């Protein structure tokens, strides 16, 4: 069977292809083994009511039971609105033309796995997850639907669904060295976005079995953060009025053909290592947003990005427009002021024609000094940062995801004097559903660009900065 990539991240995660129970809200019943105020209660009820996870006939959820491969496939299948699954052969790797002309409908359809019957309630979910490359089978022809899922395996599965995004920060777990090389990027991403937290003792426990309760929390957070992001009523913030039919992929990049400028860009840091900027310019990239530095999330020291001067000098030398960003972990307005002043010192003398960005992202680890920072504080820090940058003659900008904005992690209503950089990764690069106006869109964290040795964030700028502030 031909394997396909996940191209339509329409809203929804995998459905348990097992017989679904009546939603709790409709049945007026409660799960008998789920306490009212447990850390997982809300998540279990969410997953049960949405059909992502099921209970027994006796209305038991079995929160401490292990999460299995079939359960994960079923949950994701439901989240992604139960896509149609086909077992028809899509391509021939051998055989004659006469063979290809045979009526394939006369061929009996068989399961690709020896332990998955096509009549099994979970069959569609398993086949879908396999076809999309989310959960693979074993070399001996089995899928292992009842095999337990480890914490690092769950991180990898969810990481694959979103195009394998990279984390901006390294996970600080005491057992980090025990995390497998094939899962470390996924684990650090899942931790950095708040999907999977550590265990007591600052441990991740990568090979530990995920329980159904843990799975419910992780899957609910995944759904609400990336798939079914809650909508809020528009207020004083201008709405997103871009024409979704005008976004077009051209030469490997997303472009816009509507009534707005369209510029192709990347954002880079030391994570991309040494970049050949001549090749990047030759690939059609118009601009680069370059990380100048960052504040640590434990001690809180300010650090310059190891590749900042190399990146900005060579990007400018090859004719790219350049902007910069600072990865902030400010917890007070004074710290935001300190970050802005240090950034101005670093960028002095460079021809910065794109915005200078305040990039504050939550780090929720137990050792993080910013884990309890609220949206009001972050917004105040953003205002101080942007005021200083603007006074110095640059264009300030803020940055955030739909889930961050909708949850109040950054109050855009108070930041309307400055442009906004949206981070929203959509499958197949379909137009973002973000409700509010944005000036630049980071639409992928897994782009490939000649001259950049690893995956890189791709961006679409919809603003002519030479005209900024003239109207």
C-alpha positions in Angstrom: 0.0 0.0 0.0 1.2 3.5 -0.8 2.1 5.5 2.3 0.9 9.1 2.3 1.8 12.1 4.4 -0.6 13.9 6.7 -1.9 16.6 4.3 -5.2 17.7 5.6 -5.1 18.6 9.3 -8.8 19.4 9.1 -9.9 19.8 12.7 -10.1 16.6 14.6 -8.0 13.7 16.2 -8.2 10.0 15.8 -11.5 8.3 16.7 -11.5 5.2 18.7 -12.8 2.9 16.1 -14.3 0.8 18.9 -18.0 1.1 19.6 -18.4 4.6 21.0 -20.3 5.1 24.3 -23.1 7.6 24.6 -21.5 10.9 25.5 -21.6 11.6 29.2 -23.3 15.0 28.7 -26.1 13.3 26.8 -26.4 10.2 29.0 -26.4 12.2 32.2 -24.0 9.7 33.7 -20.5 9.9 35.2 -17.6 7.5 35.1 -17.6 5.5 38.3 -13.8 5.4 38.8 -12.9 9.0 38.1 -12.8 11.3 41.1 -14.5 14.7 40.9 -11.4 16.8 41.5 -8.5 14.7 40.3 -5.7 16.2 38.1 -7.1 14.2 35.2 -10.8 14.5 35.7 -11.5 17.3 33.2 -9.3 15.7 30.6 -10.9 12.3 31.0 -14.4 13.8 30.6 -13.3 15.8 27.6 -11.9 12.7 25.8 -14.9 10.6 26.7 -17.5 13.1 25.6 -15.6 13.8 22.3 -15.3 10.1 21.5 -11.6 10.1 21.7 -11.4 7.5 24.5 -14.0 5.0 25.7 -15.2 3.5 28.9 -16.2 0.0 29.8 -19.9 -1.1 29.8 -19.7 -0.6 33.6 -18.8 3.1 33.0 -15.2 2.6 34.2 -12.5 4.6 32.5 -9.6 2.6 34.1 -7.3 5.7 34.5 -4.3 3.7 35.7 -4.5 1.1 32.9 -1.8 1.4 30.2 -2.3 3.4 27.0 -2.0 1.2 24.0 -1.1 1.7 20.3 -4.7 1.1 19.2 -6.0 3.6 21.8 -3.7 6.3 20.5 -4.6 5.6 16.9 -8.3 5.7 17.7 -8.0 9.0 19.6 -6.1 10.7 16.8 -8.5 9.3 14.2 -11.4 10.9 16.0 -9.6 14.2 16.5 -9.0 14.3 12.7 -12.7 13.7 12.0 -12.4 10.1 11.0 -10.9 10.4 7.5 -11.9 7.9 4.9 -9.6 4.9 4.7 -9.0 3.0 1.5 -7.3 -0.3 1.0 -7.2 -0.1 -2.8 -3.8 -0.5 -4.3 -2.5 3.0 -5.4 0.6 2.1 -7.3 2.3 -1.0 -8.8 6.0 -1.7 -8.1 6.1 -4.7 -10.4 4.1 -6.6 -12.9 3.0 -6.3 -16.5 0.6 -3.8 -18.1 -1.8 -6.7 -18.4 -1.6 -7.2 -14.6 -2.4 -3.5 -14.1 -5.4 -3.7 -16.4 -7.1 -6.4 -14.2 -10.1 -5.3 -12.4 -8.7 -4.6 -8.9 -12.2 -4.7 -7.4 -12.2 -8.4 -7.9 -9.2 -8.7 -5.6 -10.0 -9.6 -2.0 -9.1 -6.8 0.4 -6.8 -8.0 3.2 -5.4 -6.4 6.2 -1.7 -5.4 6.0 -1.3 -6.6 9.6 -1.6 -10.2 10.8 -3.1 -9.1 14.1 -5.6 -6.6 12.8 -8.8 -7.9 11.2 -10.7 -5.6 8.9 -13.8 -6.1 10.9 -12.2 -4.9 14.1 -13.8 -1.7 15.4 -10.3 -0.1 15.5 -9.3 -1.2 12.0 -9.9 2.1 10.3 -8.1 4.1 12.9 -5.1 1.8 12.8 -4.9 1.8 9.0 -5.2 5.5 8.9 -2.5 6.1 11.5 -0.2 3.6 9.6 -0.9 5.2 6.2 -0.1 8.6 7.5 3.2 7.3 9.0 2.1 8.1 12.6 2.3 4.6 14.0 4.2 2.0 12.1 3.9 -1.8 12.1 6.5 -4.3 13.1 8.9 -6.2 10.8 7.1 -9.4 11.5 3.9 -8.1 10.0 2.1 -7.2 13.2 0.7 -3.9 14.4 0.6 -4.7 18.1 -2.7 -3.0 18.9 -2.5 -4.0 22.5 1.1 -3.1 23.0 1.8 -0.4 25.6 2.9 3.1 24.6 5.8 4.7 26.3 6.0 8.4 27.1 8.6 9.0 24.5 6.7 7.1 21.9 3.6 9.2 22.5 5.6 12.3 22.1 7.0 11.1 18.8 3.5 10.2 17.4 2.1 13.7 18.2 5.3 15.4 17.0 4.9 13.6 13.6 1.3 14.9 13.2 2.5 18.5 13.2 5.4 18.2 10.9 8.2 17.5 13.5 8.6 21.0 14.8 11.8 21.9 16.7 11.9 23.2 20.3 13.6 26.6 21.0 14.9 25.3 24.3 16.4 22.0 25.6 14.4 20.0 28.1 16.1 20.2 31.5 15.2 16.6 32.7 17.7 15.0 35.0 17.4 11.8 32.9 17.7 13.6 29.6 20.6 11.3 28.5 18.4 8.3 28.8 16.0 9.7 26.2 16.5 7.9 22.9 18.2 9.8 20.0 15.2 9.1 17.8 12.8 10.7 20.3 14.7 13.6 21.9 13.5 16.3 19.4 9.9 15.1 19.9 10.2 15.0 23.7 11.7 18.5 23.9 9.0 19.8 21.6 6.2 18.2 23.6 7.6 19.5 26.8 8.2 23.0 25.5 4.6 23.4 24.3 3.2 22.0 27.5 1.9 18.7 26.3 4.0 16.4 28.4 5.4 17.4 31.8 8.1 15.7 34.0 7.7 13.4 36.9 8.9 14.0 40.5 12.6 14.4 40.8 12.7 16.3 37.5 12.5 13.1 35.5 10.9 12.5 32.1 10.9 8.6 32.4 11.1 8.1 28.6 10.5 4.3 28.6 7.8 4.5 31.3 4.4 3.4 30.1 1.9 6.2 29.7 -1.4 5.6 31.6 -4.8 6.3 30.2 -5.2 9.2 32.6 -1.9 10.7 31.4 -3.0 10.0 27.8 -6.3 11.8 28.3 -4.5 15.0 29.6 -2.0 15.0 26.8 -4.5 14.3 24.0 -6.9 17.0 25.3 -4.1 19.6 25.5 -3.0 18.6 22.0 -6.6 18.9 20.6 -7.2 22.3 22.2 -3.8 23.7 21.4 -3.4 22.7 17.8 -6.6 21.3 16.3 -9.8 22.5 17.9 -8.4 25.8 19.2 -11.2 27.6 21.1 -12.6 30.7 19.4 -13.2 34.0 21.1 -15.4 36.8 20.1 -13.5 39.6 18.3 -13.0 42.8 20.3 -11.0 45.9 19.5 -8.5 43.8 17.5 -9.0 44.0 13.7 -10.1 40.6 12.2 -8.3 38.4 9.8 -9.5 39.6 6.5 -7.1 37.8 4.2 -8.7 35.8 1.3 -8.1 32.2 2.1 -8.4 31.3 -1.6 -5.4 33.5 -2.4 -2.7 31.5 -0.5 -0.7 29.5 -3.0 2.3 27.3 -2.7 4.9 28.3 -5.3 8.4 26.9 -5.7 8.2 25.2 -2.3 7.1 28.3 -0.3 3.7 29.7 0.7 2.8 32.9 -1.1 -0.2 35.3 -1.2 -1.8 36.5 -4.4 -4.4 38.7 -2.8 -4.5 42.4 -2.0 -1.4 42.5 0.2 2.4 42.2 -0.3 3.9 38.7 -0.2 7.5 38.0 0.9 9.1 34.7 1.5 11.2 34.3 4.7 12.9 32.1 7.2 13.7 32.5 10.9 16.9 31.0 12.2 19.1 30.7 15.3 22.1 28.6 16.4 19.8 25.5 16.0 20.3 25.7 12.3 24.1 25.7 12.7 26.2 27.2 9.8 24.1 28.4 7.0 25.1 29.0 3.4 23.3 32.3 2.9 24.2 32.4 -0.8 22.2 29.3 -1.4 19.3 30.6 0.7 19.1 33.8 -1.3 19.3 31.8 -4.5 16.3 29.7 -3.4 14.1 32.7 -3.5 14.1 33.7 0.1 13.4 37.5 0.6 14.0 38.0 4.3 15.4 36.4 7.4 14.4 36.8 11.0 17.5 36.1 13.1 17.7 35.3 16.8 20.0 37.8 18.4 19.8 36.3 21.9 17.8 34.8 24.7 17.3 34.8 28.4 17.6 31.5 30.2 14.5 30.1 32.0 16.2 28.9 35.2 19.0 31.3 36.3 17.7 34.1 34.0 20.9 35.2 32.4 21.0 37.0 29.1 22.9 35.2 26.3 23.9 36.2 22.7 23.1 33.7 20.1 26.3 32.0 19.0 25.6 32.4 15.3 23.9 35.9 15.4 26.8 37.9 13.9 27.6 35.3 11.3 23.9 35.0 10.3 23.1 38.7 10.1 26.3 39.6 8.3 26.0 36.9 5.7 22.3 37.4 5.2 22.8 41.1 4.5 25.8 40.4 2.3 23.6 38.2 0.1 20.9 40.8 -0.3 18.2 39.6 2.2 16.1 41.9 4.2 16.7 41.3 7.9 14.8 41.4 11.1 15.8 40.1 14.6 14.1 38.5 17.6 14.9 38.0 21.2 13.7 34.9 23.0 12.4 36.5 26.2 11.9 35.0 29.6 11.3 38.3 31.4 9.2 38.1 34.5 9.2 41.9 35.3 9.1 45.1 33.3 12.6 45.8 34.4 13.8 42.5 32.9 12.0 43.3 29.6 13.8 46.7 29.6 17.1 45.0 30.2 16.5 42.6 27.3 15.6 45.5 24.9 18.6 47.6 25.8 21.0 44.6 25.4 19.4 43.8 22.1 19.8 47.3 20.8 23.5 47.1 21.7 23.9 43.9 19.7 22.1 45.1 16.5 23.8 48.5 16.4 25.4 49.1 13.1 23.4 46.5 11.2 20.9 47.4 8.5 17.7 46.2 10.2 14.7 46.8 7.8 12.3 44.2 9.2 10.9 44.2 12.7 12.6 43.7 16.1 10.6 41.1 17.9 9.7 40.3 21.5 9.3 36.5 21.5 8.1 35.4 24.9 7.3 31.7 25.2 6.2 29.8 28.3 8.5 27.2 29.7 6.5 25.1 32.2 9.2 22.9 33.8 9.2 22.8 37.6 12.6 24.6 37.6 11.4 27.3 35.2 11.4 30.8 36.7 8.7 31.7 34.2 6.3 28.8 34.6 3.7 30.8 36.7 4.0 34.1 34.7 0.6 35.3 33.7 -0.6 37.0 30.5 -1.0 40.4 32.2 2.7 40.3 33.1 3.8 39.2 29.7 1.8 41.9 28.1 3.3 44.6 30.3 6.8 43.3 29.5 5.9 43.4 25.8 4.8 47.0 26.0 8.0 48.1 27.7 10.2 46.2 25.2 8.3 47.6 22.2 8.4 51.2 23.5 12.2 51.0 23.9 12.7 49.5 20.5 10.4 52.0 18.8 12.2 54.9 20.5 15.4 53.7 19.0 14.0 53.9 15.5 13.1 50.3 14.8 9.8 48.6 14.1 8.8 46.6 17.2 6.8 43.4 16.9 5.1 40.8 19.2 4.9 37.1 18.5 2.5 34.3 19.5 0.3 31.3 18.6 -3.5 31.1 18.4 -3.7 29.1 21.7 -1.5 31.7 23.5 -3.6 34.6 22.3 -7.0 33.0 22.9 -6.0 31.9 26.4 -4.9 35.4 27.3 -1.2 34.7 27.4 -0.6 37.9 25.4 -3.3 40.6 25.2 -3.2 41.8 21.6 -5.8 44.5 22.4 -3.2 46.4 24.4 -0.5 45.9 21.7 -2.3 47.3 18.6 0.3 50.0 18.1 2.7 47.4 16.8 2.6 44.6 14.3 2.0 40.9 15.2 3.9 37.8 14.0 1.6 34.7 14.1 3.0 31.2 14.8 0.5 28.6 13.5 1.6 25.4 11.8 -1.2 24.0 9.6 -1.0 20.7 7.8 -0.6 21.1 4.0 -0.1 24.9 4.8 -3.8 25.5 4.5 -4.8 29.1 5.5 -4.7 29.7 9.2 -8.0 30.0 11.0 -6.6 32.6 13.4 -9.4 35.2 14.0 -7.3 38.3 14.2 -5.2 40.4 11.8 -1.5 39.4 11.6 1.4 41.0 9.6 3.6 37.9 9.3 2.8 34.2 9.5 5.2 31.5 10.7 3.4 28.6 8.9 5.9 25.7 9.3 8.6 24.6 11.6 9.8 21.8 9.4 10.8 23.6 6.1 13.7 22.6 4.0 15.7 25.3 2.2 18.9 24.9 0.2 21.9 26.1 2.3 20.2 25.4 5.6 21.5 22.0 6.9 18.5 21.2 9.1 14.8 21.9 9.3 13.9 25.6 9.5 10.8 27.8 10.2 9.2 29.2 7.1 7.4 32.5 7.1 5.2 34.6 4.9 5.3 38.4 5.4 2.2 40.3 4.2 3.5 43.8 4.9 5.7 46.2 3.1 7.8 47.5 6.0 9.1 50.5 4.0 5.6 51.9 4.2 5.1 51.1 7.9 4.0 54.2 9.9 3.4 56.4 6.8 -0.4 56.1 6.9 
